Amino acid sequence: MPEGMVRKLYTIGFSKKTAQEFFEALRKSGVQMLVDIRRNNKSQISGYAKFPDLPYFLSLFEISYLYLPEASPSKKLLQNFRKERVDWEIYRDVFCNELFKNREFLLDVFTELFSRFNVVCLLCSENDYRFCHRTIVATFLREHIENLEVLHILKKGKRIVEEVF
């Protein structure tokens, strides 16, 4: 990738989106690589977004797929947050510490990805990026990778929109 070229990092949650809305949003945004940062990518409640279906559907749109659980919160932290044993601030702080432990590995992975793809997207389940770990990961990457623009794809009402972060 030429020096100074802006790289795009999108984030998306599959919840509250139909399969058509989800895949069309990725296509319209020009996503070339989807990085799945969920702790569990095989849950039956994920519908079209579960493994192994998701990589197949993405291939129909010529979008590559990578499962990267190292960029997800620990099972214990995720359970505590979902059961409201910890609030967002504590969740965010603990996850930042977990992410810090994997920083070299994650930076190596994303540096390699951005050497091959101009538009990468982080996947999780939450529609609202403001309370999802993908925002923490995106912030971390933006702080460490030059010329990285972060945008969030979400559903507002009946429309799919992009918000600059």
BELUR-V973292 format. One record per pair of residues at least 24 apart in sequence whose C-alpha atoms are under 10 Angstrom apart, sorted by the first residue. I is the first residue (numbers start at 1). GAP is how many residues later the second one is. If there is no record, write none. Layout:
i=<I | I>
gap=<GAP | GAP>
This chain:
i=<1 | 1 | 1 | 1 | 1 | 2 | 3 | 3 | 4 | 4 | 4 | 5 | 5 | 5 | 5 | 6 | 6 | 6 | 6 | 6 | 6 | 7 | 7 | 7 | 7 | 7 | 7 | 7 | 7 | 7 | 7 | 7 | 7 | 7 | 8 | 8 | 8 | 8 | 8 | 8 | 8 | 8 | 8 | 8 | 8 | 8 | 9 | 9 | 9 | 9 | 9 | 9 | 9 | 9 | 9 | 9 | 9 | 9 | 9 | 9 | 9 | 9 | 10 | 10 | 10 | 10 | 10 | 10 | 10 | 10 | 10 | 10 | 10 | 10 | 10 | 10 | 10 | 10 | 10 | 10 | 11 | 11 | 11 | 11 | 11 | 11 | 11 | 11 | 11 | 11 | 11 | 11 | 11 | 11 | 11 | 11 | 11 | 11 | 11 | 12 | 12 | 12 | 12 | 12 | 12 | 12 | 12 | 12 | 12 | 12 | 12 | 12 | 12 | 12 | 12 | 12 | 12 | 13 | 13 | 13 | 13 | 13 | 13 | 13 | 13 | 13 | 13 | 13 | 13 | 13 | 13 | 13 | 13 | 14 | 14 | 14 | 14 | 14 | 14 | 14 | 14 | 14 | 14 | 14 | 14 | 15 | 15 | 15 | 15 | 15 | 15 | 15 | 15 | 15 | 15 | 15 | 16 | 16 | 16 | 16 | 16 | 16 | 16 | 16 | 16 | 17 | 17 | 17 | 17 | 17 | 17 | 18 | 18 | 19 | 19 | 19 | 19 | 21 | 21 | 21 | 21 | 21 | 22 | 22 | 22 | 22 | 22 | 22 | 23 | 23 | 23 | 23 | 23 | 24 | 24 | 25 | 25 | 25 | 25 | 25 | 25 | 26 | 26 | 26 | 26 | 26 | 26 | 27 | 27 | 27 | 27 | 29 | 29 | 29 | 29 | 29 | 29 | 30 | 30 | 30 | 30 | 30 | 31 | 31 | 31 | 31 | 31 | 31 | 31 | 31 | 31 | 32 | 32 | 32 | 32 | 32 | 32 | 32 | 32 | 32 | 32 | 32 | 32 | 33 | 33 | 33 | 33 | 33 | 33 | 33 | 33 | 33 | 33 | 33 | 33 | 33 | 33 | 33 | 34 | 34 | 34 | 34 | 34 | 34 | 34 | 34 | 34 | 34 | 34 | 35 | 35 | 35 | 35 | 35 | 35 | 35 | 35 | 35 | 35 | 35 | 35 | 35 | 35 | 36 | 36 | 36 | 36 | 36 | 36 | 36 | 36 | 36 | 36 | 36 | 36 | 36 | 37 | 37 | 37 | 37 | 37 | 37 | 37 | 37 | 37 | 37 | 37 | 37 | 37 | 37 | 37 | 37 | 38 | 38 | 38 | 38 | 38 | 38 | 38 | 38 | 38 | 38 | 38 | 38 | 38 | 39 | 39 | 39 | 39 | 39 | 39 | 39 | 39 | 39 | 39 | 39 | 40 | 40 | 40 | 40 | 40 | 41 | 41 | 41 | 41 | 41 | 46 | 49 | 49 | 49 | 63 | 64 | 64 | 65 | 65 | 66 | 66 | 67 | 68 | 68 | 68 | 68 | 70 | 70 | 70 | 70 | 70 | 70 | 70 | 71 | 71 | 71 | 71 | 71 | 71 | 71 | 71 | 71 | 71 | 71 | 71 | 72 | 72 | 72 | 72 | 72 | 72 | 73 | 73 | 73 | 73 | 73 | 74 | 74 | 78 | 88 | 88 | 88 | 88 | 89 | 91 | 91 | 91 | 92 | 92 | 92 | 92 | 92 | 93 | 95 | 95 | 95 | 96 | 96 | 96 | 96 | 99 | 99 | 99 | 100 | 103 | 103 | 103 | 106 | 106 | 106 | 107 | 107 | 107 | 107 | 110 | 110 | 111 | 111 | 111 | 114 | 114 | 118 | 119 | 119 | 120 | 121 | 121 | 121 | 121 | 122 | 126 | 127 | 127 | 127 | 127 | 127 | 128 | 128 | 128 | 128 | 128 | 129 | 129 | 129 | 129 | 130 | 135 | 138 | 139>
gap=<113 | 114 | 115 | 116 | 117 | 113 | 143 | 144 | 142 | 143 | 144 | 113 | 141 | 142 | 143 | 112 | 113 | 140 | 141 | 142 | 143 | 107 | 108 | 110 | 111 | 112 | 113 | 135 | 138 | 139 | 140 | 141 | 142 | 143 | 106 | 109 | 110 | 111 | 112 | 113 | 134 | 139 | 140 | 141 | 142 | 143 | 24 | 25 | 105 | 109 | 110 | 111 | 112 | 113 | 129 | 132 | 133 | 139 | 140 | 141 | 142 | 143 | 24 | 109 | 110 | 111 | 112 | 113 | 124 | 125 | 128 | 139 | 140 | 141 | 142 | 143 | 152 | 153 | 154 | 155 | 24 | 109 | 110 | 111 | 112 | 113 | 116 | 118 | 123 | 124 | 126 | 127 | 139 | 140 | 141 | 142 | 143 | 151 | 152 | 24 | 109 | 110 | 111 | 112 | 113 | 114 | 115 | 116 | 117 | 122 | 123 | 139 | 140 | 141 | 142 | 143 | 150 | 25 | 36 | 109 | 110 | 111 | 112 | 113 | 114 | 115 | 116 | 119 | 121 | 139 | 140 | 141 | 142 | 32 | 33 | 34 | 35 | 109 | 110 | 111 | 112 | 113 | 139 | 140 | 141 | 30 | 31 | 32 | 34 | 109 | 110 | 111 | 112 | 113 | 139 | 140 | 109 | 110 | 111 | 112 | 138 | 139 | 140 | 141 | 142 | 110 | 137 | 138 | 141 | 142 | 143 | 29 | 30 | 28 | 29 | 30 | 38 | 133 | 134 | 137 | 138 | 139 | 26 | 27 | 131 | 132 | 133 | 138 | 34 | 35 | 37 | 38 | 40 | 37 | 136 | 128 | 129 | 130 | 135 | 136 | 137 | 32 | 35 | 37 | 94 | 95 | 127 | 31 | 34 | 35 | 36 | 90 | 91 | 92 | 122 | 124 | 133 | 33 | 88 | 89 | 90 | 91 | 30 | 31 | 32 | 33 | 86 | 87 | 88 | 89 | 90 | 26 | 29 | 30 | 31 | 32 | 33 | 84 | 85 | 86 | 87 | 88 | 89 | 25 | 29 | 30 | 31 | 32 | 33 | 80 | 81 | 83 | 84 | 85 | 86 | 87 | 88 | 89 | 24 | 29 | 30 | 31 | 32 | 33 | 85 | 86 | 87 | 88 | 89 | 29 | 30 | 31 | 32 | 33 | 34 | 36 | 75 | 78 | 85 | 86 | 87 | 88 | 89 | 29 | 30 | 31 | 32 | 33 | 35 | 36 | 85 | 86 | 87 | 88 | 89 | 98 | 29 | 30 | 31 | 32 | 33 | 34 | 35 | 36 | 84 | 85 | 86 | 87 | 88 | 96 | 97 | 100 | 29 | 30 | 31 | 32 | 33 | 34 | 35 | 84 | 85 | 86 | 87 | 95 | 96 | 28 | 29 | 30 | 31 | 32 | 33 | 34 | 35 | 36 | 39 | 85 | 27 | 29 | 32 | 35 | 84 | 26 | 27 | 28 | 83 | 84 | 79 | 74 | 75 | 76 | 57 | 53 | 56 | 55 | 56 | 47 | 56 | 56 | 38 | 41 | 54 | 55 | 28 | 29 | 31 | 32 | 33 | 35 | 36 | 24 | 27 | 28 | 31 | 32 | 34 | 35 | 51 | 62 | 63 | 65 | 66 | 26 | 27 | 52 | 61 | 62 | 65 | 24 | 25 | 26 | 60 | 61 | 24 | 25 | 55 | 42 | 43 | 44 | 45 | 42 | 40 | 41 | 42 | 39 | 40 | 41 | 43 | 44 | 43 | 38 | 41 | 42 | 37 | 40 | 41 | 44 | 37 | 38 | 41 | 40 | 37 | 38 | 41 | 31 | 34 | 35 | 33 | 34 | 37 | 38 | 31 | 35 | 30 | 33 | 34 | 31 | 34 | 30 | 29 | 30 | 30 | 29 | 30 | 31 | 32 | 30 | 28 | 25 | 26 | 27 | 28 | 29 | 24 | 25 | 26 | 27 | 28 | 24 | 25 | 34 | 36 | 35 | 30 | 27 | 26>
